[in-house]
């Protein structure tokens, strides 16, 4: 599964500096790799790239169209307990996120909320007590060493 | 930056089995953690979750609307050379992807292409010779140990 990875997620944004400040407030580390038209923020094992919305559409050769609120996918941050979810959700809203669904008990036994970033990109924050994470915070549902209560965070 | 992570990306899909087969063809490992309404596929350090499009909208409390071709973001797989990009792009198209932009030399000095998955989710495949990856294939632009030619793949 060596190709099964997401190295980088590129978000089309209206204002690079506004978005960079938003994600820095959530703990992403701005790197020196960007320039005036792109910002790269380092997270655990992957990079968040901020790029002009029209620039991204043009790069893919697609027409920029008005975007609906629901865009068919969500990016999820899984954390180790409910309190961490509440804390990050509050930080996101304080930094300019739109609170889509406040964190609450989920039908699948965890705790989850959704926010939209300043450009409407949808994020879920979730604590799933059944999902083991490794020491780096990476979600791993298959490695034998990552399962078991001692690996859950 | 401990909260700066993407643990899981949830894609809203029309047909769970069709999408599961598509991503398995690209190397994602289907796990036993799913059920009849959700499929979890393991990648390097994160999980791809397939969920009904309407289910995902409902979970976030958003209205499902017709989705444009360009949805404001892309998920990128970075690989170590141009040939790997060509190979994965061809595998994706063979598995049912829509070829949005065939891999080609990019203005920033790398090699990049875009495809849309069977539900229109936009992926970029890129070889960026300036981006170091660690031994697990994770993109890391800040750790001192990850930079330098010996770490580039």
Contacts between the chains, C-beta under 8 A, distances in Angstrom:
chain1	res1	chain2	res2	distance
A	1	B	27	4.4
A	1	B	28	6.3
A	1	B	29	5.1
A	1	B	42	7.0
A	1	B	43	6.5
A	1	B	44	7.1
A	2	B	27	6.7
A	2	B	44	7.5
A	2	B	137	6.5
A	3	B	26	6.2
A	3	B	27	4.4
A	3	B	77	6.4
A	3	B	79	6.7
A	3	B	84	7.5
A	3	B	88	5.3
A	4	B	23	7.7
A	4	B	26	6.6
A	4	B	27	4.1
A	4	B	28	4.3
A	4	B	29	6.8
A	4	B	41	7.3
A	4	B	42	7.3
A	4	B	43	3.8
A	4	B	44	6.3
A	4	B	48	7.9
A	5	B	43	5.1
A	5	B	44	4.1
A	5	B	45	7.4
A	5	B	46	7.7
A	5	B	77	5.8
A	5	B	78	7.8
A	5	B	137	5.2
A	5	B	138	7.6
A	6	B	6	7.0
A	6	B	9	6.4
A	6	B	43	6.6
A	6	B	46	6.0
A	6	B	48	7.9
A	6	B	75	5.2
A	6	B	76	6.9
A	6	B	77	6.7
A	7	B	76	5.5
A	7	B	77	5.9
A	7	B	78	3.6
A	7	B	126	7.8
A	7	B	131	7.8
A	7	B	133	7.3
A	7	B	137	7.4
A	7	B	138	7.5
A	7	B	139	4.3
A	8	B	76	4.2
A	8	B	78	6.3
A	8	B	126	7.9
A	8	B	139	5.9
A	9	B	6	6.4
A	9	B	9	7.8
A	9	B	73	6.5
A	9	B	74	7.5
A	9	B	75	5.7
A	9	B	76	6.9
A	10	B	73	6.1
A	10	B	74	4.8
A	10	B	76	6.2
A	10	B	124	7.0
A	11	B	72	7.2
A	11	B	73	5.0
A	12	B	72	4.6
A	12	B	73	6.0
A	23	B	4	7.7
A	26	B	3	6.2
A	26	B	4	6.6
A	27	B	1	4.4
A	27	B	2	6.7
A	27	B	3	4.4
A	27	B	4	4.1
A	28	B	1	6.3
A	28	B	4	4.2
A	29	B	1	5.1
A	29	B	4	6.8
A	29	B	142	6.0
A	31	B	141	4.3
A	31	B	142	5.5
A	33	B	130	7.6
A	33	B	131	7.7
A	33	B	141	5.0
A	40	B	141	5.9
A	41	B	4	7.4
A	42	B	1	7.0
A	42	B	4	7.3
A	42	B	140	6.8
A	42	B	141	5.3
A	42	B	142	4.7
A	43	B	1	6.5
A	43	B	4	3.8
A	43	B	5	5.1
A	43	B	6	6.6
A	44	B	1	7.2
A	44	B	2	7.5
A	44	B	4	6.3
A	44	B	5	4.1
A	44	B	45	7.7
A	45	B	5	7.4
A	45	B	44	7.7
A	45	B	45	4.6
A	45	B	46	7.5
A	45	B	134	8.0
A	45	B	136	7.4
A	45	B	138	3.7
A	45	B	139	7.4
A	45	B	140	7.3
A	46	B	5	7.8
A	46	B	6	6.0
A	46	B	45	7.5
A	46	B	46	7.3
A	46	B	138	6.5
A	46	B	139	5.8
A	47	B	139	4.9
A	47	B	141	6.1
A	48	B	4	7.9
A	48	B	6	7.9
A	49	B	76	7.6
A	53	B	72	6.3
A	56	B	70	7.9
A	56	B	72	7.5
A	56	B	73	7.4
A	56	B	74	6.6
A	57	B	70	4.8
A	59	B	112	7.9
A	59	B	114	7.8
A	60	B	70	6.9
A	60	B	74	6.7
A	60	B	100	5.6
A	60	B	101	5.7
A	60	B	114	4.5
A	60	B	122	6.4
A	60	B	124	7.4
A	61	B	100	6.5
A	61	B	101	4.9
A	61	B	114	7.4
A	62	B	69	5.5
A	62	B	70	3.9
A	62	B	100	6.8
A	62	B	122	7.8
A	63	B	69	7.3
A	63	B	70	6.4
A	64	B	70	5.9
A	65	B	68	4.0
A	65	B	69	7.5
A	65	B	70	6.0
A	66	B	68	7.5
A	67	B	68	6.8
A	67	B	71	6.6
A	67	B	72	5.1
A	68	B	65	4.1
A	68	B	66	7.5
A	68	B	67	6.8
A	68	B	68	7.5
A	69	B	62	5.5
A	69	B	63	7.3
A	69	B	65	7.5
A	70	B	56	7.9
A	70	B	57	4.8
A	70	B	60	6.9
A	70	B	62	3.9
A	70	B	63	6.4
A	70	B	64	5.9
A	70	B	65	6.0
A	71	B	67	6.6
A	71	B	71	4.4
A	71	B	72	6.1
A	71	B	73	7.6
A	72	B	11	7.2
A	72	B	12	4.6
A	72	B	53	6.2
A	72	B	56	7.5
A	72	B	67	5.0
A	72	B	71	6.1
A	72	B	119	6.9
A	72	B	120	7.1
A	72	B	121	6.7
A	73	B	9	6.5
A	73	B	10	6.1
A	73	B	11	5.0
A	73	B	12	6.0
A	73	B	56	7.4
A	73	B	71	7.7
A	73	B	121	6.1
A	74	B	9	7.5
A	74	B	10	4.8
A	74	B	56	6.7
A	74	B	60	6.6
A	75	B	6	5.2
A	75	B	9	5.7
A	75	B	10	8.0
A	76	B	6	6.9
A	76	B	7	5.5
A	76	B	8	4.2
A	76	B	9	6.9
A	76	B	10	6.2
A	76	B	49	7.6
A	77	B	3	6.4
A	77	B	5	5.8
A	77	B	6	6.7
A	77	B	7	5.9
A	78	B	5	7.7
A	78	B	7	3.6
A	78	B	8	6.3
A	79	B	3	6.6
A	84	B	3	7.5
A	88	B	3	5.3
A	100	B	60	5.6
A	100	B	61	6.4
A	100	B	62	6.8
A	101	B	60	5.8
A	101	B	61	4.8
A	112	B	59	7.9
A	114	B	59	7.9
A	114	B	60	4.5
A	114	B	61	7.4
A	119	B	72	6.9
A	120	B	72	7.1
A	121	B	72	6.6
A	121	B	73	6.1
A	122	B	60	6.4
A	122	B	62	7.7
A	124	B	10	7.0
A	124	B	60	7.4
A	126	B	7	7.8
A	126	B	8	7.9
A	130	B	33	7.6
A	131	B	7	7.9
A	131	B	33	7.7
A	133	B	7	7.3
A	134	B	45	8.0
A	136	B	45	7.4
A	137	B	2	6.4
A	137	B	5	5.2
A	137	B	7	7.5
A	138	B	5	7.6
A	138	B	7	7.5
A	138	B	45	3.7
A	138	B	46	6.5
A	139	B	7	4.3
A	139	B	8	5.9
A	139	B	45	7.4
A	139	B	46	5.8
A	139	B	47	4.9
A	140	B	42	6.9
A	140	B	45	7.3
A	141	B	31	4.3
A	141	B	33	5.0
A	141	B	40	5.8
A	141	B	42	5.3
A	141	B	47	6.1
A	142	B	29	6.0
A	142	B	31	5.5
A	142	B	42	4.7
